[in-house]
Amino acid sequence: MNLNDTLKNISNIVENDQNLTDELREDILSLIAEVNVDPTPANLRVLGTVLEKLKDTTKYLSALKTFNTLNSENITA
Amino acid sequence: MLLKLTLRNTKMKLLGVFINKFMSEISAAPVSVTPEARATRAGGAIGGVPELAKFKLGEWFNTAKSEVAKRIGLTKAEAKIKGNEQADPKIGELGVKVVKGIGDLVEKRGTYLEKSAYDRSARATEHETKLQALREKPVEAAKKAAEYDIANTTLQMLDLPGQVGPAALSRIEQARELAQKVIDTGSEKWHGFWAERDNRVAERDLNTAVKYGEGAKAVHEFADRFEAIVGNKDRLGQLKETKSTIQGEADETTAVKQKLADQFRDVLTKGADIGKGGAEQIKQQDVTDVKKQEQVLRETLQGVAKTGTV
């Protein structure tokens, strides 16, 4: 899979991520588009850093949601 | 490359350990019943657990919000992007903007979840308040049951037919058991988010208890009425006397009627010997007498029937 396809796939995932706000989603898509136009190693590193944090955030939010659900159950236990 | 992958795996493992630890801390916090909470519960107030949960939640969310950037490494990521001088400035700015946006998103989500947790806690407290009020009701129900018990004793003293006493006793017993059940489960089991549902069950039980109580009360009232009749000897004597008199009158009336009927039959049979005019006269007179006696009889019988339903 070439870089163009990879970025396209990532864009699709971001577009369907319901956890993101519209503004954040647009910014990420713009960043991907900009890097796609000028895919230098330094620019790709910026995108890589951002996507890694996004991945961690998704995990974090899921954990947060899980904690909250567990909390509900514990309160009612 | 291998070293990088190993480092990355180690990092992820550490993150996993951190999340697990964090999760176990948070999940454990609200249910750890402290001696204070236990004492509060033992004292009858069941608000201890949600209050404790609320406290822990607040503590946790405050920590989470203040350290969120650090935990996810957003500050570090921002510094890394800014330090990447070879990157296109526009891309760098956009990258920093996205990282900040991620921070805002997490904080907003955290605030939302915090609010929902507080709302839930508030609801639980509200349910407990309702429960507390509800717990007072069974005491009234138990008092009623005791009153009905006294009523039942009265019934037994009256020596009424066997079915009445035991039925009332059974109902009173059930009312008491239900009231006790409400008290027991209310103080031991019911708290938190499902309190509302349990409240409905308790209300139903209480209603049933009251219904049984009312049934017993109705029996008691019946007994009162019965007692009033049985206990009033004068009235009873009077009643018996009246009935006897009426019965006597009825018997007499029957005899008179029979006698008149016989006479009438004789008149009709012997009419040919007496002559047409005389026969008609006698006949008319007898018919009037018979009718009169029939009216007396009818009224007497009505009187007997009426008195019998008192």
Interface residues (C-beta under 8 A of the other chain):
Chain A: N19 L20 T21 E23 L24 D27 I28 S30 L31 E34 V35 D38 T40 P41 A42 N43 R45 V46 L47 T49 V50 E52 K53 L54 D56 T57 K59 Y60 L61 A63 L64 K65 T66 F67 N68 L70 N71 S72 N74 I75 T76 A77
Chain B: L15 I19 F22 M23 I26 S27 A29 P30 V31 V49 P50 A53 L57 W60 A64 V68 R71 I72 G73 L74 A77 K80 I81 N84 E85 Q86 A87 D88 K90 I91 G92 L94 G95 K97 V98 V99 G101 I102 D104 L105 V106 K108 R109 G110 L113 S116 A117 R120 S121 A124 G192 F193 W194
